[in-house]
Amino acid sequence: MISDRDESFITLAIESSCDDTAVAVMDGQREILADFIASQIDSHSIYGGVVPELASRMHQEAIIPLVESALAKAEIKDPSKEIDLIAVTSGPGLMGSLLVGVMTAKALSQGWNVPLIGVNHLEGHIFANCAASDDLEPPFISLIVSGGHTEIVLVRSFGDYELLGSTRDDAAGEAYDKVSKILGLGYPGGPVIDRLAAEGDPNAFSLPLPLANTREIEFSFSGLKTAAITLIEKQRECNEKLPVADLCASFQKAVTDTLLSKVKLAVRQTGIKKLTVSGGVAANSGLRGALKVYTSRKGISLFLPPRHICTDNAVMIAAAGYNSYMRGNRSDLFLAPNPSWSIWR
């Protein structure tokens, strides 16, 4: 950890890829000086999911106050002299949301005459673990699992990423949201299903594990989602009171078992015994518990980020941006959002 400000490197980071506006200030790759997030969950929950137009408008309202708060918390009085880099998520994500963050970062870069770096959102998730762990170095396997993404990536070195496998259809977090909606539990579905699953019997209902027994590192959660919804509808026809906790526990077990089966396959195929997990579903207690048991038995090093940097945040963007800049990457004022930006090979 860098403590001497004369030797420090200060990064201001902005994340606005979906429905959370986040700003952070970091010294180097790990020392957090300020970290702020403005959540839009309450505004989107009444619609059962993220409304892109609403998200972009709310980003516009929140972003400058968050920048001001982050600078104040980090005790940055003259950004043009004290900020060394501005990092911003420029893809993948929702176009309108990305545009707010990128345009703000470009304006600040031009106004303060500070270098700019565009950061891939998924590389940011990989670096959530790097920001939290002093001893994490490649190569390692990274499971990225959230509402919009489910991928297993081989990190050969920072900047060199191989996609081992991804979902064919729905992401794991998306399946959580849709099952939560049919149960009337609200949005987002992950936290509430996780909480109720702890009170239920995970073996109460049998649900399919799509592609779990194939030799390919790939996922499919659409069939599992449909099976869970069909089961819930049948239970409603047969019971006066829906066994919600048991349904949640059984669904969560199916998701966890599916993810774990492909993590095991990735470990066998690569021989790498170092695993990181990131994304919003990385905060799920069922998944965290299952991975801890598996990695402990197999002698695999497991890196789990603190729950507050599992979901979208600017700390991970600052860490990724800093590392990318130190690898020689640069952006300029022609930087544009790319909603489908891929860094895999």
Beta strands, then each sheet from edge to edge (+ up, - down):
strand 1: 10-15
strand 2: 20-27
strand 3: 31-39
strand 4: 85-91
strand 5: 116-120
strand 6: 140-145
strand 7: 150-157
strand 8: 160-166
strand 9: 274-278
strand 10: 301-303
sheet 1: 3+ 2- 1+ 4+ 5+
sheet 2: 8+ 7- 6+ 9+ 10+
end
